[in-house]
Amino acid sequence: MKNTQSLKLNRDFRRAYKGDNFVGGYTVVYIKKNKYQFNRLGLRVGKATGKAVTRNRLKRLMRESYRLMEDDIEKGYDFIIVGKTQSQIQGDIRFAMRKLGLIK
């Protein structure tokens, strides 16, 4: 993720949750325009998804899915991706970005 930073502060997460969102079958993507020339990415996986190994794997899959389409996504947004299950993550995230109008 060459041009992307992580969302770390609670206030940044709260601000992004107030933006647009897309609910897919396996993920929820929240976006909010930021004041920077790069994107920031936050990942969230709840404990109901499974144990720590499962949650961390899901976060790695979401991060990799974002990385693969990073060049196609417009710059200047905060993203929060909330994972539900491991199946179909990449396709679901790409579909959400397309529906939100962020794929070039």
MITIRO-922173 format. One record per residue: y, x, z of N, C-alpha, C in turn; residue number from 0. Coordinates in pm, whole numbers, plus 50000, padded with zeros to 5 digits. Each point is the difference from the previous one (the first is absolute). Example, Ala and Ser with C-alpha at 12.3 -4.5 7.8 and 13.67 -1.06 7.14 Angstrom:
<recs>
<rec n_yy="49431" n_xx="51319" n_zz="50780" ca_yy="50119" ca_xx="49911" ca_zz="50000" c_yy="50120" c_xx="50090" c_zz="50000" pos="0"/>
<rec n_yy="50105" n_xx="49965" n_zz="49928" ca_yy="50119" ca_xx="50082" ca_zz="50006" c_yy="50109" c_xx="49923" c_zz="50073" pos="1"/>
</recs>
This chain:
<recs>
<rec n_yy="49883" n_xx="50086" n_zz="50000" ca_yy="50117" ca_xx="49914" ca_zz="50000" c_yy="50123" c_xx="50090" c_zz="50000" pos="0"/>
<rec n_yy="50039" n_xx="50042" n_zz="49882" ca_yy="50103" ca_xx="50100" ca_zz="49986" c_yy="50140" c_xx="49949" c_zz="50031" pos="1"/>
<rec n_yy="50033" n_xx="49877" n_zz="49966" ca_yy="50134" ca_xx="49948" ca_zz="50020" c_yy="50006" c_xx="49890" c_zz="50105" pos="2"/>
<rec n_yy="49902" n_xx="49994" n_zz="50087" ca_yy="49991" ca_xx="49893" ca_zz="50098" c_yy="49996" c_xx="50057" c_zz="50140" pos="3"/>
<rec n_yy="50073" n_xx="49936" n_zz="50090" ca_yy="49994" ca_xx="50038" ca_zz="50140" c_yy="49934" c_xx="49886" c_zz="50076" pos="4"/>
<rec n_yy="49967" n_xx="50027" n_zz="50126" ca_yy="49935" ca_xx="49899" ca_zz="50083" c_yy="50102" c_xx="49919" c_zz="50077" pos="5"/>
<rec n_yy="49971" n_xx="49873" n_zz="50018" ca_yy="50076" ca_xx="49918" ca_zz="50093" c_yy="49942" c_xx="50024" c_zz="50138" pos="6"/>
<rec n_yy="50082" n_xx="50039" n_zz="50095" ca_yy="49948" ca_xx="50032" ca_zz="50132" c_yy="50067" c_xx="49921" c_zz="50111" pos="7"/>
<rec n_yy="50127" n_xx="49967" n_zz="49983" ca_yy="50073" ca_xx="49934" ca_zz="50107" c_yy="49977" c_xx="49850" c_zz="49999" pos="8"/>
<rec n_yy="49992" n_xx="49943" n_zz="50120" ca_yy="49978" ca_xx="49857" ca_zz="50014" c_yy="50109" c_xx="49920" c_zz="49932" pos="9"/>
<rec n_yy="50126" n_xx="50045" n_zz="50009" ca_yy="50110" ca_xx="49926" ca_zz="49937" c_yy="49986" c_xx="49996" c_zz="49847" pos="10"/>
<rec n_yy="49944" n_xx="50107" n_zz="49942" ca_yy="49977" ca_xx="50002" ca_zz="49855" c_yy="49891" c_xx="49901" c_zz="49961" pos="11"/>
<rec n_yy="49895" n_xx="49992" n_zz="50081" ca_yy="49894" ca_xx="49903" ca_zz="49974" c_yy="50054" c_xx="49858" c_zz="50011" pos="12"/>
<rec n_yy="50077" n_xx="49972" n_zz="50106" ca_yy="50055" ca_xx="49865" ca_zz="50018" c_yy="50091" c_xx="49962" c_zz="49884" pos="13"/>
<rec n_yy="50080" n_xx="50094" n_zz="49953" ca_yy="50089" ca_xx="49974" ca_zz="49888" c_yy="49921" c_xx="49970" c_zz="49872" pos="14"/>
<rec n_yy="49894" n_xx="50075" n_zz="49975" ca_yy="49919" ca_xx="49979" ca_zz="49879" c_yy="49926" c_xx="49866" c_zz="50006" pos="15"/>
<rec n_yy="49959" n_xx="49958" n_zz="50119" ca_yy="49931" ca_xx="49871" ca_zz="50013" c_yy="50090" c_xx="49884" c_zz="49961" pos="16"/>
<rec n_yy="50131" n_xx="50018" n_zz="50007" ca_yy="50094" ca_xx="49893" ca_zz="49965" c_yy="50026" c_xx="49990" c_zz="49851" pos="17"/>
<rec n_yy="49945" n_xx="50092" n_zz="49923" ca_yy="50020" ca_xx="49999" ca_zz="49855" c_yy="49901" c_xx="49910" c_zz="49929" pos="18"/>
<rec n_yy="49982" n_xx="50024" n_zz="49872" ca_yy="49904" ca_xx="49924" ca_zz="49920" c_yy="49858" c_xx="50041" c_zz="50035" pos="19"/>
<rec n_yy="49906" n_xx="49910" n_zz="49972" ca_yy="49860" ca_xx="50035" ca_zz="50025" c_yy="49911" c_xx="49934" c_zz="49897" pos="20"/>
<rec n_yy="49881" n_xx="50054" n_zz="49992" ca_yy="49897" ca_xx="49943" ca_zz="49914" c_yy="49869" c_xx="50004" c_zz="50078" pos="21"/>
<rec n_yy="49935" n_xx="49886" n_zz="50009" ca_yy="49873" ca_xx="49990" ca_zz="50070" c_yy="49889" c_xx="49994" c_zz="49898" pos="22"/>
<rec n_yy="49916" n_xx="50102" n_zz="50000" ca_yy="49885" ca_xx="50004" ca_zz="49910" c_yy="49875" c_xx="49964" c_zz="50077" pos="23"/>
<rec n_yy="49889" n_xx="50012" n_zz="49934" ca_yy="49874" ca_xx="49968" ca_zz="50065" c_yy="49960" c_xx="50102" c_zz="50105" pos="24"/>
<rec n_yy="50040" n_xx="50126" n_zz="49982" ca_yy="49954" ca_xx="50106" ca_zz="50089" c_yy="50114" c_xx="50075" c_zz="50067" pos="25"/>
<rec n_yy="50123" n_xx="49983" n_zz="49951" ca_yy="50115" ca_xx="50069" ca_zz="50058" c_yy="50121" c_xx="49908" c_zz="50003" pos="26"/>
<rec n_yy="50098" n_xx="50040" n_zz="50078" ca_yy="50132" ca_xx="49939" ca_zz="49999" c_yy="50098" c_xx="50114" c_zz="49979" pos="27"/>
<rec n_yy="50092" n_xx="49985" n_zz="49904" ca_yy="50099" ca_xx="50104" ca_zz="49971" c_yy="50138" c_xx="49944" c_zz="50030" pos="28"/>
<rec n_yy="50075" n_xx="50068" n_zz="50086" ca_yy="50138" ca_xx="49966" ca_zz="50032" c_yy="50090" c_xx="50105" c_zz="49937" pos="29"/>
<rec n_yy="50112" n_xx="49957" n_zz="49941" ca_yy="50095" ca_xx="50096" ca_zz="49943" c_yy="50141" c_xx="49965" c_zz="50043" pos="30"/>
<rec n_yy="50082" n_xx="50103" n_zz="50009" ca_yy="50141" ca_xx="49982" ca_zz="50030" c_yy="50075" c_xx="50116" c_zz="49938" pos="31"/>
<rec n_yy="50108" n_xx="49973" n_zz="49931" ca_yy="50083" ca_xx="50105" ca_zz="49940" c_yy="50054" c_xx="50089" c_zz="50111" pos="32"/>
<rec n_yy="49998" n_xx="50133" n_zz="49977" ca_yy="50058" ca_xx="50092" ca_zz="50097" c_yy="50118" c_xx="50073" c_zz="49938" pos="33"/>
<rec n_yy="50066" n_xx="50085" n_zz="50076" ca_yy="50121" ca_xx="50067" ca_zz="49954" c_yy="49972" c_xx="50140" c_zz="49945" pos="34"/>
<rec n_yy="49874" n_xx="50032" n_zz="49979" ca_yy="49962" ca_xx="50133" ca_zz="49955" c_yy="49957" c_xx="49997" c_zz="49853" pos="35"/>
<rec n_yy="49984" n_xx="50117" n_zz="49942" ca_yy="49955" ca_xx="50013" ca_zz="49862" c_yy="49850" c_xx="50023" c_zz="49992" pos="36"/>
<rec n_yy="49929" n_xx="49971" n_zz="50106" ca_yy="49855" ca_xx="50016" ca_zz="50004" c_yy="49940" c_xx="49882" c_zz="50076" pos="37"/>
<rec n_yy="49870" n_xx="49984" n_zz="49987" ca_yy="49929" ca_xx="49893" ca_zz="50069" c_yy="49949" c_xx="50049" c_zz="50134" pos="38"/>
<rec n_yy="49985" n_xx="49906" n_zz="50093" ca_yy="49936" ca_xx="50029" ca_zz="50128" c_yy="49884" c_xx="49903" c_zz="50016" pos="39"/>
<rec n_yy="49889" n_xx="50051" n_zz="50052" ca_yy="49877" ca_xx="49922" ca_zz="50009" c_yy="49952" c_xx="49991" c_zz="50143" pos="40"/>
<rec n_yy="49969" n_xx="49879" n_zz="50044" ca_yy="49939" ca_xx="49976" ca_zz="50130" c_yy="49868" c_xx="49927" c_zz="49980" pos="41"/>
<rec n_yy="49900" n_xx="50041" n_zz="50076" ca_yy="49868" ca_xx="49937" ca_zz="49989" c_yy="49964" c_xx="49937" c_zz="50134" pos="42"/>
<rec n_yy="49934" n_xx="49885" n_zz="49993" ca_yy="49957" ca_xx="49933" ca_zz="50122" c_yy="49863" c_xx="49939" c_zz="49979" pos="43"/>
<rec n_yy="49913" n_xx="50026" n_zz="50096" ca_yy="49866" ca_xx="49942" ca_zz="49999" c_yy="49970" c_xx="49954" c_zz="50141" pos="44"/>
<rec n_yy="49966" n_xx="49875" n_zz="50017" ca_yy="49975" ca_xx="49946" ca_zz="50133" c_yy="49863" c_xx="50037" c_zz="50054" pos="45"/>
<rec n_yy="49985" n_xx="49988" n_zz="50130" ca_yy="49874" ca_xx="50033" ca_zz="50065" c_yy="49887" c_xx="49906" c_zz="49960" pos="46"/>
<rec n_yy="50034" n_xx="49880" n_zz="49954" ca_yy="49896" ca_xx="49905" ca_zz="49959" c_yy="49926" c_xx="50049" c_zz="49875" pos="47"/>
<rec n_yy="50058" n_xx="50098" n_zz="49930" ca_yy="49937" ca_xx="50055" ca_zz="49880" c_yy="49875" c_xx="50079" c_zz="50033" pos="48"/>
<rec n_yy="49997" n_xx="50060" n_zz="50117" ca_yy="49884" ca_xx="50079" ca_zz="50038" c_yy="50037" c_xx="50112" c_zz="50095" pos="49"/>
<rec n_yy="49908" n_xx="50091" n_zz="50020" ca_yy="50024" ca_xx="50112" ca_zz="50089" c_yy="50091" c_xx="50102" c_zz="49933" pos="50"/>
<rec n_yy="50039" n_xx="50105" n_zz="50073" ca_yy="50098" ca_xx="50097" ca_zz="49953" c_yy="49960" c_xx="50065" c_zz="49868" pos="51"/>
<rec n_yy="49874" n_xx="50032" n_zz="49983" ca_yy="49954" ca_xx="50064" ca_zz="49877" c_yy="50025" c_xx="49908" c_zz="49881" pos="52"/>
<rec n_yy="49972" n_xx="49874" n_zz="50014" ca_yy="50020" ca_xx="49902" ca_zz="49894" c_yy="50149" c_xx="49982" c_zz="49970" pos="53"/>
<rec n_yy="50081" n_xx="49990" n_zz="50105" ca_yy="50144" ca_xx="49982" ca_zz="49981" c_yy="50063" c_xx="50122" c_zz="49932" pos="54"/>
<rec n_yy="49959" n_xx="50119" n_zz="50040" ca_yy="50056" ca_xx="50121" ca_zz="49939" c_yy="49958" c_xx="50013" c_zz="49854" pos="55"/>
<rec n_yy="49877" n_xx="49963" n_zz="49970" ca_yy="49955" ca_xx="50003" ca_zz="49860" c_yy="50082" c_xx="49903" c_zz="49917" pos="56"/>
<rec n_yy="50026" n_xx="49882" n_zz="50053" ca_yy="50079" ca_xx="49901" ca_zz="49928" c_yy="50142" c_xx="50053" c_zz="49976" pos="57"/>
<rec n_yy="50058" n_xx="50067" n_zz="50098" ca_yy="50133" ca_xx="50058" ca_zz="49982" c_yy="49999" c_xx="50110" c_zz="49894" pos="58"/>
<rec n_yy="49895" n_xx="50081" n_zz="49996" ca_yy="49990" ca_xx="50103" ca_zz="49897" c_yy="49990" c_xx="49937" c_zz="49861" pos="59"/>
<rec n_yy="49922" n_xx="49892" n_zz="49989" ca_yy="49988" ca_xx="49930" ca_zz="49872" c_yy="50133" c_xx="49939" c_zz="49956" pos="60"/>
<rec n_yy="50074" n_xx="49942" n_zz="50093" ca_yy="50130" ca_xx="49941" ca_zz="49966" c_yy="50099" c_xx="50109" c_zz="49958" pos="61"/>
<rec n_yy="50001" n_xx="50111" n_zz="50071" ca_yy="50089" ca_xx="50112" ca_zz="49968" c_yy="49968" c_xx="50056" c_zz="49861" pos="62"/>
<rec n_yy="49872" n_xx="50015" n_zz="49969" ca_yy="49958" ca_xx="50051" ca_zz="49870" c_yy="50034" c_xx="49901" c_zz="49889" pos="63"/>
<rec n_yy="49982" n_xx="49872" n_zz="50024" ca_yy="50034" ca_xx="49898" ca_zz="49900" c_yy="50149" c_xx="50005" c_zz="49968" pos="64"/>
<rec n_yy="50082" n_xx="50014" n_zz="50103" ca_yy="50144" ca_xx="50011" ca_zz="49979" c_yy="50033" c_xx="50128" c_zz="49922" pos="65"/>
<rec n_yy="49936" n_xx="50110" n_zz="50036" ca_yy="50026" ca_xx="50129" ca_zz="49936" c_yy="49970" c_xx="49994" c_zz="49850" pos="66"/>
<rec n_yy="49892" n_xx="49932" n_zz="49963" ca_yy="49960" ca_xx="49993" ca_zz="49860" c_yy="50101" c_xx="49925" c_zz="49914" pos="67"/>
<rec n_yy="50072" n_xx="49906" n_zz="50057" ca_yy="50098" ca_xx="49923" ca_zz="49921" c_yy="50144" c_xx="50034" c_zz="50036" pos="68"/>
<rec n_yy="50020" n_xx="50105" n_zz="50078" ca_yy="50133" ca_xx="50036" ca_zz="50049" c_yy="50100" c_xx="50025" c_zz="49886" pos="69"/>
<rec n_yy="49957" n_xx="50061" n_zz="49893" ca_yy="50091" ca_xx="50029" ca_zz="49889" c_yy="50048" c_xx="49874" c_zz="49929" pos="70"/>
<rec n_yy="49923" n_xx="49892" n_zz="50008" ca_yy="50036" ca_xx="49875" ca_zz="49933" c_yy="50088" c_xx="49909" c_zz="50085" pos="71"/>
<rec n_yy="50016" n_xx="50031" n_zz="50127" ca_yy="50073" ca_xx="49912" ca_zz="50092" c_yy="50146" c_xx="50043" c_zz="50006" pos="72"/>
<rec n_yy="50091" n_xx="49903" n_zz="49999" ca_yy="50143" ca_xx="50027" ca_zz="50011" c_yy="50030" c_xx="50069" c_zz="50133" pos="73"/>
<rec n_yy="50104" n_xx="50081" n_zz="50000" ca_yy="50039" ca_xx="50075" ca_zz="50120" c_yy="50103" c_xx="49922" c_zz="50082" pos="74"/>
<rec n_yy="50011" n_xx="50032" n_zz="50128" ca_yy="50101" ca_xx="49940" ca_zz="50085" c_yy="49952" c_xx="49881" c_zz="50081" pos="75"/>
<rec n_yy="49871" n_xx="49997" n_zz="50033" ca_yy="49945" ca_xx="49888" ca_zz="50077" c_yy="49920" c_xx="50048" c_zz="50120" pos="76"/>
<rec n_yy="49994" n_xx="49916" n_zz="50102" ca_yy="49909" ca_xx="50019" ca_zz="50112" c_yy="49882" c_xx="49907" c_zz="49977" pos="77"/>
<rec n_yy="49880" n_xx="50052" n_zz="50015" ca_yy="49879" ca_xx="49921" ca_zz="49983" c_yy="49920" c_xx="49999" c_zz="50128" pos="78"/>
<rec n_yy="49943" n_xx="49887" n_zz="50034" ca_yy="49900" ca_xx="49992" ca_zz="50105" c_yy="49879" c_xx="49935" c_zz="49936" pos="79"/>
<rec n_yy="49887" n_xx="50066" n_zz="50009" ca_yy="49876" ca_xx="49945" ca_zz="49948" c_yy="49909" c_xx="49971" c_zz="50119" pos="80"/>
<rec n_yy="49962" n_xx="49876" n_zz="50013" ca_yy="49912" ca_xx="49957" ca_zz="50109" c_yy="49863" c_xx="49975" c_zz="49940" pos="81"/>
<rec n_yy="49901" n_xx="50076" n_zz="50046" ca_yy="49865" ca_xx="49988" ca_zz="49946" c_yy="49916" c_xx="49902" c_zz="50079" pos="82"/>
<rec n_yy="49917" n_xx="49925" n_zz="49931" ca_yy="49909" ca_xx="49906" ca_zz="50065" c_yy="49856" c_xx="50049" c_zz="49993" pos="83"/>
<rec n_yy="49956" n_xx="50034" n_zz="49879" ca_yy="49863" ca_xx="50050" ca_zz="49982" c_yy="50003" c_xx="50114" c_zz="49900" pos="84"/>
<rec n_yy="49888" n_xx="50071" n_zz="49986" ca_yy="49996" ca_xx="50117" ca_zz="49912" c_yy="49983" c_xx="49967" c_zz="49853" pos="85"/>
<rec n_yy="49945" n_xx="49887" n_zz="49969" ca_yy="49967" ca_xx="49971" ca_zz="49860" c_yy="50124" c_xx="49965" c_zz="49919" pos="86"/>
<rec n_yy="50005" n_xx="50049" n_zz="49878" ca_yy="50103" ca_xx="49966" ca_zz="49902" c_yy="50143" c_xx="50037" c_zz="50043" pos="87"/>
<rec n_yy="50017" n_xx="50104" n_zz="50080" ca_yy="50133" ca_xx="50038" ca_zz="50047" c_yy="50092" c_xx="50040" c_zz="49885" pos="88"/>
<rec n_yy="49954" n_xx="50091" n_zz="49915" ca_yy="50087" ca_xx="50053" ca_zz="49894" c_yy="50047" c_xx="49891" c_zz="49905" pos="89"/>
<rec n_yy="49910" n_xx="49916" n_zz="49955" ca_yy="50037" ca_xx="49892" ca_zz="49909" c_yy="50095" c_xx="49901" c_zz="50065" pos="90"/>
<rec n_yy="49979" n_xx="49973" n_zz="50127" ca_yy="50083" ca_xx="49905" ca_zz="50072" c_yy="50142" c_xx="50054" c_zz="50018" pos="91"/>
<rec n_yy="50013" n_xx="50130" n_zz="50031" ca_yy="50132" ca_xx="50060" ca_zz="50017" c_yy="50074" c_xx="50004" c_zz="49866" pos="92"/>
<rec n_yy="49931" n_xx="50039" n_zz="49894" ca_yy="50063" ca_xx="50004" ca_zz="49867" c_yy="50046" c_xx="49860" c_zz="49959" pos="93"/>
<rec n_yy="49918" n_xx="49898" n_zz="50024" ca_yy="50036" ca_xx="49863" ca_zz="49967" c_yy="50124" c_xx="49957" c_zz="50078" pos="94"/>
<rec n_yy="50007" n_xx="50036" n_zz="50128" ca_yy="50115" ca_xx="49964" ca_zz="50084" c_yy="50127" c_xx="50066" c_zz="49949" pos="95"/>
<rec n_yy="49993" n_xx="50128" n_zz="49965" ca_yy="50118" ca_xx="50071" ca_zz="49950" c_yy="50048" c_xx="49939" c_zz="49868" pos="96"/>
<rec n_yy="49906" n_xx="49959" n_zz="49917" ca_yy="50036" ca_xx="49938" ca_zz="49872" c_yy="50067" c_xx="49865" c_zz="50025" pos="97"/>
<rec n_yy="49945" n_xx="49919" n_zz="50092" ca_yy="50057" ca_xx="49869" ca_zz="50031" c_yy="50139" c_xx="50012" c_zz="50062" pos="98"/>
<rec n_yy="50022" n_xx="50106" n_zz="50078" ca_yy="50132" ca_xx="50021" ca_zz="50063" c_yy="50099" c_xx="50063" c_zz="49903" pos="99"/>
<rec n_yy="49957" n_xx="50030" n_zz="49879" ca_yy="50089" ca_xx="50055" ca_zz="49899" c_yy="50037" c_xx="50145" c_zz="50018" pos="100"/>
<rec n_yy="49912" n_xx="50079" n_zz="50062" ca_yy="50032" ca_xx="50138" ca_zz="50030" c_yy="49932" c_xx="50100" c_zz="49909" pos="101"/>
<rec n_yy="49908" n_xx="49956" n_zz="49916" ca_yy="49934" ca_xx="50091" ca_zz="49907" c_yy="50089" c_xx="50009" c_zz="49874" pos="102"/>
<rec n_yy="50028" n_xx="50123" n_zz="49959" ca_yy="50086" ca_xx="50022" ca_zz="49883" c_yy="49926" c_xx="49964" c_zz="49873" pos="103"/>
</recs>
